[in-house]
């Protein structure tokens, strides 16, 4: 399962990250390294730019400057971790530059690292300024490259601390009600820990740009939690109560940014779709419910993940691809007809560990997902975008899993990614308005 992979990657990171220098490969990385070598980043390093607008939501669509916005993007969860060390920081600029060159407009990444190696939050309410400055750099650099960030605030999984670390802190301080990981959702002390974290991050003043995070339109949206599950309460009431409280808290601090939960998209035990759309019976026992959770007033858009490799072990490739079409269309239908909110497929990937895996399958799989988004966008529907899990630059094998890609080393995926960016840009009327789009997409007219 992906959660085990991420935990394993986190452990490998802690072992490998202790002063080990990795080679800086690729032209983009070299350019970024030269750029960064001229001294410490200062406010003056960044020229004045046109005023950015916040992304907004009206019904089932995102809007930017009064026009519909559709997203083609990616995940690079490692950006803050790599910005801490000046030797690995050039990879951040290289990845953001590469994403922009493919027409990608949103990158999802972690705005958390709780406890452990290079932690942002060392202990409840205690932060490492050096790591916070690394997050400042990620946001400032994204702005430079015209990429917006979907920032996730905590992990349900153990990698980078997650809810397990919060529970440990409460237990160590003698205030924890239970050693269960799910006490993260109901323990009053832990709720205070998390609220303090949210307040600190959202009101952080970027040391490079001088802009508070909550006032920075470079941030596309906040994601409350990566893949929340509360399996100790399959009814979903415990998680629902936490979501209602925390989404209201975020909005009380920051009314500028959109907010999503970070759900995987499974239907709960009371949902009529639990037996017809969920991959298997276990999916309705996780304490989450796509429709119920997403219907909370302070949730601006819904999130869904796509991992048929982890959900099924007996299906062949074509059966998985067929299921993904059904899975996506179901959620688009929910958002079109019932929730009246945009839906973002914020993680999708095809594992290279499948026994029948062929590289060409990824292109077919990703095209299926891109086509569904494109068809919804053409009809002005709720299918607002999708984010590949996950992109790297060269020399980062220790951060890879069985889904990772260096995009320019996979020509078919690289080409498909640009095609999708251009298709969505045409719908938005961007091709003839902005020079970069015209240059990128003119060969595909």
C-alpha positions as CSV (number, residue, x, y, z in Angstrom):
1,X,0.0,0.0,0.0
2,X,1.1,3.6,-0.6
3,X,1.2,4.4,3.1
4,X,3.8,1.7,3.7
5,X,5.9,3.0,0.8
6,X,5.8,6.5,2.1
7,X,6.7,5.4,5.6
8,X,9.6,3.4,4.2
9,X,10.7,6.4,2.1
10,X,10.6,8.6,5.2
11,X,12.9,6.2,7.1
12,X,15.3,6.0,4.1
13,X,15.3,9.8,4.0
14,X,16.2,10.0,7.7
15,X,19.1,7.6,7.2
16,X,20.3,9.0,3.9
17,X,19.8,12.6,4.7
18,X,22.4,13.1,7.4
19,X,24.9,15.3,5.5
20,X,25.0,13.1,2.4
21,X,25.4,15.1,-0.8
22,X,23.7,14.0,-4.0
23,X,24.9,14.9,-7.5
24,X,23.2,17.8,-9.1
25,X,22.3,16.6,-12.6
26,X,20.6,18.1,-15.5
27,X,20.9,21.4,-17.2
28,X,18.0,23.0,-15.4
29,X,19.5,22.0,-12.0
30,X,22.9,23.5,-13.0
31,X,21.2,26.8,-14.1
32,X,19.3,26.9,-10.8
33,X,22.5,26.2,-8.9
34,X,24.4,29.1,-10.6
35,X,21.5,31.4,-9.9
36,X,21.4,30.5,-6.2
37,X,25.2,30.7,-5.9
38,X,25.3,34.5,-6.1
39,X,24.4,34.8,-2.4
40,X,21.6,34.5,0.1
41,X,18.1,35.0,-1.2
42,X,16.8,38.5,-0.3
43,X,13.7,40.4,-1.1
44,X,15.6,42.4,-3.8
45,X,16.4,39.1,-5.6
46,X,12.9,38.9,-6.8
47,X,11.8,41.6,-9.3
48,X,8.4,43.2,-8.9
49,X,5.8,41.3,-10.7
50,X,2.2,41.9,-11.9
51,X,-0.3,41.5,-9.1
52,X,-1.5,37.9,-8.8
53,X,-5.2,37.1,-8.1
54,X,-6.5,34.5,-5.8
55,X,-8.2,31.5,-7.4
56,X,-11.9,31.5,-6.6
57,X,-14.8,29.1,-6.8
58,X,-18.2,29.7,-8.2
59,X,-20.5,26.7,-8.2
60,X,-18.8,23.7,-9.9
61,X,-15.9,25.7,-11.4
62,X,-12.7,27.4,-10.4
63,X,-12.3,31.0,-11.6
64,X,-9.2,33.2,-12.0
65,X,-9.6,36.9,-13.0
66,X,-13.2,36.2,-13.8
67,X,-12.5,33.3,-16.2
68,X,-12.9,29.5,-15.7
69,X,-9.8,27.7,-14.6
70,X,-8.9,24.1,-15.3
71,X,-5.9,22.5,-13.7
72,X,-3.2,20.2,-15.1
73,X,-0.7,19.7,-12.4
74,X,1.5,17.3,-10.4
75,X,2.8,16.2,-7.0
76,X,6.3,16.8,-5.7
77,X,5.8,16.3,-2.0
78,X,9.5,16.8,-1.3
79,X,10.0,20.4,-2.1
80,X,10.3,21.8,1.4
81,X,12.6,18.9,2.5
82,X,14.9,19.6,-0.4
83,X,14.9,23.4,0.2
84,X,16.4,23.0,3.7
85,X,19.8,22.1,2.4
86,X,21.6,24.4,-0.1
87,X,23.1,21.4,-1.9
88,X,19.7,20.0,-2.8
89,X,17.7,23.3,-3.1
90,X,18.5,23.7,-6.8
91,X,16.3,20.6,-7.5
92,X,13.3,22.6,-6.3
93,X,13.8,25.4,-8.8
94,X,14.6,22.8,-11.5
95,X,11.3,20.9,-10.8
96,X,9.1,24.0,-10.7
97,X,10.8,25.3,-13.9
98,X,10.2,22.0,-15.7
99,X,6.6,21.9,-14.5
100,X,6.0,25.4,-15.9
101,X,7.6,24.5,-19.2
102,X,5.0,21.6,-19.5
103,X,2.2,24.1,-18.9
104,X,1.5,22.7,-15.5
105,X,-0.1,25.3,-13.2
106,X,-0.5,23.6,-9.8
107,X,1.9,21.6,-7.7
108,X,0.8,19.8,-4.6
109,X,3.4,19.5,-1.8
110,X,3.8,19.0,1.9
111,X,3.6,22.0,4.2
112,X,4.4,19.8,7.2
113,X,7.1,17.7,8.7
114,X,6.3,16.9,12.3
115,X,9.1,15.5,14.5
116,X,12.0,13.6,13.2
117,X,14.7,14.7,10.7
118,X,14.6,18.3,9.5
119,X,11.2,18.7,11.2
120,X,9.3,22.0,10.6
121,X,7.4,21.4,13.9
122,X,9.9,20.0,16.4
123,X,7.4,19.6,19.1
124,X,3.9,21.2,19.7
125,X,4.3,24.9,19.1
126,X,8.0,24.7,18.5
127,X,9.2,25.4,15.0
128,X,12.6,25.2,13.2
129,X,13.1,28.6,11.6
130,X,15.6,27.1,9.2
131,X,12.9,24.7,7.8
132,X,10.3,27.4,7.8
133,X,12.6,29.5,5.6
134,X,12.8,26.5,3.3
135,X,9.0,26.6,2.9
136,X,9.3,30.3,2.3
137,X,11.7,29.6,-0.5
138,X,9.3,27.0,-2.1
139,X,6.5,29.5,-2.2
140,X,8.7,32.3,-3.5
141,X,10.2,30.1,-6.1
142,X,6.8,28.8,-7.2
143,X,5.7,32.4,-7.7
144,X,8.8,33.1,-9.9
145,X,7.9,30.2,-12.2
146,X,4.1,31.0,-12.4
147,X,3.1,27.8,-10.5
148,X,0.6,27.8,-7.7
149,X,0.8,25.4,-4.7
150,X,-1.7,23.1,-3.1
151,X,-0.3,22.9,0.4
152,X,-1.2,20.0,2.6
153,X,-1.1,20.6,6.4
154,X,-0.8,17.2,8.0
155,X,-0.5,13.5,7.1
156,X,-2.8,10.7,8.0
157,X,0.1,8.4,7.4
158,X,3.3,8.1,9.5
159,X,5.7,9.6,6.9
160,X,6.9,13.0,8.0
161,X,5.3,12.6,11.4
162,X,1.6,12.6,10.7
163,X,-1.2,12.1,13.2
164,X,1.0,9.4,14.9
165,X,3.5,12.1,15.9
166,X,0.8,14.3,17.4
167,X,-0.5,11.4,19.4
168,X,3.0,10.6,20.7
169,X,3.5,14.2,21.8
170,X,0.3,14.2,23.8
171,X,1.2,10.8,25.3
172,X,4.7,12.0,26.2
173,X,3.4,15.1,27.9
174,X,0.9,13.1,29.9
175,X,-2.2,14.8,28.4
176,X,-3.2,12.2,25.8
177,X,-6.5,10.4,26.3
178,X,-5.5,7.4,24.2
179,X,-2.5,6.0,22.4
180,X,-4.6,5.2,19.4
181,X,-3.6,7.1,16.3
182,X,-7.3,8.0,15.8
183,X,-7.2,10.0,19.1
184,X,-5.8,12.7,16.8
185,X,-9.4,13.4,15.8
186,X,-11.0,13.5,19.2
187,X,-8.4,14.3,21.9
188,X,-8.9,18.0,22.9
189,X,-5.1,18.5,23.6
190,X,-4.2,17.2,20.1
191,X,-6.9,19.4,18.5
192,X,-5.2,22.4,20.2
193,X,-1.8,21.2,18.9
194,X,-3.1,21.1,15.4
195,X,-5.0,24.4,15.6
196,X,-1.8,26.1,16.8
197,X,0.1,24.6,13.9
198,X,-2.5,25.8,11.4
199,X,-2.5,29.3,12.9
200,X,1.3,29.5,12.8
201,X,1.5,28.4,9.1
202,X,-1.3,30.5,7.8
203,X,-0.1,33.6,9.5
204,X,3.6,33.0,8.7
205,X,5.2,36.1,7.0
206,X,7.4,34.9,4.2
207,X,11.0,36.1,4.9
208,X,11.7,36.3,1.1
209,X,8.6,38.0,-0.3
210,X,7.3,39.7,2.9
211,X,3.8,38.3,2.3
212,X,1.9,36.4,4.9
213,X,0.9,32.9,3.6
214,X,-2.8,33.6,4.1
215,X,-2.4,36.7,1.8
216,X,-0.3,35.1,-0.9
217,X,-2.2,34.1,-4.1
218,X,0.8,31.9,-5.1
219,X,-1.0,29.3,-2.8
220,X,-3.8,27.8,-4.9
221,X,-5.5,26.2,-1.8
222,X,-5.0,24.5,1.5
223,X,-5.5,20.8,2.0
224,X,-6.5,19.9,5.5
225,X,-5.0,16.4,5.6
226,X,-3.5,13.9,3.3
227,X,-5.9,10.9,3.0
228,X,-7.8,11.2,6.3
229,X,-9.1,7.9,7.8
230,X,-10.6,7.2,11.2
231,X,-11.0,3.4,11.1
232,X,-11.9,3.2,14.8
233,X,-15.2,4.8,14.0
234,X,-16.5,3.3,10.7
235,X,-19.8,5.4,11.1
236,X,-17.8,8.4,10.1
237,X,-19.1,10.6,12.9
238,X,-15.7,11.2,14.5
239,X,-14.0,12.3,11.4
240,X,-17.0,14.4,10.3
241,X,-16.9,16.3,13.6
242,X,-13.2,17.0,13.3
243,X,-13.6,18.1,9.7
244,X,-16.4,20.5,10.5
245,X,-14.4,22.1,13.4
246,X,-11.1,22.3,11.5
247,X,-12.5,23.7,8.2
248,X,-14.3,26.4,10.1
249,X,-11.0,27.2,12.0
250,X,-9.0,27.5,8.8
251,X,-11.6,29.8,7.3
252,X,-11.7,32.0,10.4
253,X,-8.0,32.7,9.8
254,X,-7.9,32.8,6.0
255,X,-10.8,33.8,3.9
256,X,-8.7,34.3,0.8
257,X,-7.8,30.8,-0.1
258,X,-9.8,27.8,-1.2
259,X,-9.9,24.8,1.1
260,X,-10.2,21.1,0.4
261,X,-10.0,18.0,2.7
262,X,-7.6,15.7,1.0
263,X,-9.9,12.7,0.7
264,X,-9.3,9.5,-1.3
265,X,-12.9,9.6,-2.5
266,X,-14.3,6.4,-0.9
267,X,-18.1,6.2,-0.2
268,X,-19.2,5.6,3.4
269,X,-21.4,2.9,4.9
270,X,-24.6,4.9,4.4
271,X,-23.8,5.9,0.8
272,X,-25.9,4.2,-1.9
273,X,-22.7,4.0,-4.0
274,X,-20.7,2.1,-1.4
275,X,-21.4,-1.3,-3.1
276,X,-21.5,-0.2,-6.7
277,X,-18.5,2.2,-7.0
278,X,-16.2,1.6,-4.1
279,X,-13.4,-0.8,-5.1
280,X,-14.2,-3.4,-2.4
281,X,-16.1,-3.6,0.9
282,X,-13.2,-2.4,3.0
283,X,-13.4,1.0,1.4
284,X,-16.7,1.8,3.3
285,X,-15.2,1.0,6.7
286,X,-12.5,3.7,6.8
287,X,-14.5,6.3,8.7
288,X,-14.6,8.7,5.7
289,X,-17.4,9.4,3.2
290,X,-16.8,11.4,0.0
291,X,-20.2,13.0,-0.2
292,X,-20.9,13.6,3.5
293,X,-17.4,15.0,4.2
294,X,-17.3,17.1,1.0
295,X,-20.7,18.6,1.7
296,X,-19.3,20.7,4.6
297,X,-20.0,24.4,3.9
298,X,-16.4,25.5,4.4
299,X,-15.0,22.9,1.9
300,X,-14.6,24.7,-1.4
301,X,-13.7,21.7,-3.6
302,X,-13.6,18.0,-3.4
303,X,-10.5,15.7,-3.7
304,X,-10.2,12.2,-5.0
305,X,-7.2,9.8,-5.4
306,X,-6.8,7.1,-8.1
307,X,-4.8,4.0,-7.2
308,X,-6.4,0.9,-8.7
309,X,-3.0,-1.0,-8.2
310,X,-3.5,-0.8,-4.4
311,X,-7.2,-1.3,-4.4
312,X,-7.3,-4.4,-6.6
313,X,-4.8,-7.3,-6.8
314,X,-6.5,-9.6,-9.2
315,X,-7.5,-7.3,-12.0
316,X,-5.6,-6.9,-15.3
317,X,-4.6,-3.6,-16.7
318,X,-7.7,-3.1,-19.0
319,X,-10.0,-3.9,-16.1
320,X,-8.3,-1.4,-13.9
321,X,-8.5,1.3,-16.6
322,X,-12.2,0.6,-17.0
323,X,-12.7,0.8,-13.3
324,X,-10.9,4.2,-13.2
325,X,-13.3,5.6,-15.8
326,X,-16.3,4.5,-13.7
327,X,-14.6,5.9,-10.5
328,X,-14.0,9.3,-12.0
329,X,-17.3,9.7,-13.7
330,X,-19.1,8.8,-10.4
331,X,-17.4,11.6,-8.6
332,X,-17.9,14.1,-11.4
333,X,-21.6,13.2,-11.3
334,X,-21.7,13.7,-7.5
335,X,-20.2,17.2,-7.9
336,X,-22.2,18.2,-10.9
337,X,-25.6,17.2,-9.5
338,X,-25.4,17.0,-5.7
339,X,-22.4,18.7,-4.2
340,X,-22.2,21.6,-6.7
341,X,-18.5,21.9,-6.2
342,X,-15.4,21.3,-8.3
343,X,-13.6,18.0,-8.1
344,X,-9.9,17.6,-8.2
345,X,-8.2,14.3,-8.7
346,X,-5.3,15.3,-6.6
347,X,-3.3,12.0,-6.9
348,X,-3.2,9.5,-9.6
349,X,-0.6,6.9,-10.6
350,X,0.1,3.5,-12.1
351,X,2.6,1.3,-10.3
352,X,5.6,-0.1,-12.2
353,X,5.6,-3.1,-9.8
354,X,2.6,-4.7,-11.4
355,X,3.5,-8.2,-12.8
356,X,2.2,-7.3,-16.2
357,X,3.6,-3.7,-16.2
358,X,4.6,-2.1,-19.5
359,X,5.7,1.6,-19.8
360,X,3.1,2.1,-22.5
361,X,0.4,1.3,-20.0
362,X,1.1,4.5,-18.1
363,X,0.5,6.6,-21.2
364,X,-2.8,4.8,-21.8
365,X,-3.8,5.1,-18.1
366,X,-2.9,8.8,-17.8
367,X,-4.7,9.5,-21.1
368,X,-7.9,7.9,-19.8
369,X,-7.8,10.3,-16.8
370,X,-6.9,13.4,-18.9
371,X,-9.7,12.7,-21.4
372,X,-12.3,12.5,-18.6
373,X,-11.1,15.9,-17.2
374,X,-11.1,17.4,-20.7
375,X,-14.6,16.2,-21.5
376,X,-16.0,17.6,-18.3
377,X,-14.2,20.9,-18.8
378,X,-15.6,21.3,-22.3
379,X,-19.1,20.9,-20.9
380,X,-18.3,23.4,-18.1
381,X,-18.7,20.6,-15.6
382,X,-17.2,20.0,-12.2
383,X,-14.1,18.0,-13.4
384,X,-11.7,20.7,-12.6
385,X,-8.3,19.0,-12.9
386,X,-5.9,16.3,-12.0
387,X,-2.4,16.0,-10.4
388,X,0.0,13.3,-11.3
389,X,1.7,11.4,-8.5
390,X,4.7,12.1,-8.8
391,X,7.4,14.0,-10.5
392,X,11.2,14.2,-9.8
393,X,14.4,15.5,-11.2
394,X,17.4,13.3,-11.8
395,X,19.5,12.0,-8.8
396,X,16.6,11.5,-6.4
397,X,16.1,7.8,-6.4
398,X,15.8,7.7,-2.6
399,X,12.7,9.7,-2.8
400,X,11.1,7.6,-5.5
401,X,8.4,5.0,-5.2
402,X,6.8,2.7,-7.8
403,X,4.9,5.7,-9.3
404,X,7.6,8.3,-9.7
405,X,8.8,9.8,-13.0
406,X,11.4,12.1,-14.3
407,X,9.0,13.5,-16.9
408,X,11.5,14.3,-19.6
409,X,12.9,10.8,-19.4
410,X,9.4,9.4,-20.3
411,X,8.7,11.0,-23.8
412,X,5.2,9.6,-24.1
413,X,4.2,11.0,-20.7
414,X,6.0,14.3,-21.3
415,X,4.1,14.7,-24.6
416,X,0.7,13.8,-23.1
417,X,1.2,16.2,-20.2
418,X,1.8,19.1,-22.6
419,X,-1.1,18.1,-24.8
420,X,-3.4,18.1,-21.7
421,X,-2.1,21.5,-20.6
422,X,-2.8,22.9,-24.1
423,X,-6.2,21.4,-24.4
424,X,-7.3,23.0,-21.1
425,X,-5.6,26.3,-22.0
426,X,-7.7,26.4,-25.2
427,X,-10.9,26.0,-23.3
428,X,-9.8,28.8,-21.1
429,X,-9.0,31.0,-24.1
430,X,-5.3,31.4,-23.0
431,X,-3.6,30.3,-26.2
432,X,-3.9,33.6,-28.1
433,X,-3.7,35.8,-25.0
434,X,-0.3,34.9,-23.5
435,X,2.9,34.4,-25.4
436,X,4.1,31.4,-23.3
437,X,1.0,29.4,-24.1
438,X,1.1,30.3,-27.8
439,X,4.7,29.1,-28.0
440,X,4.1,25.9,-26.0
441,X,0.9,24.9,-27.9
442,X,1.4,26.3,-31.4
443,X,2.9,23.0,-32.7
444,X,-0.2,21.2,-31.4
445,X,-2.8,23.4,-33.1
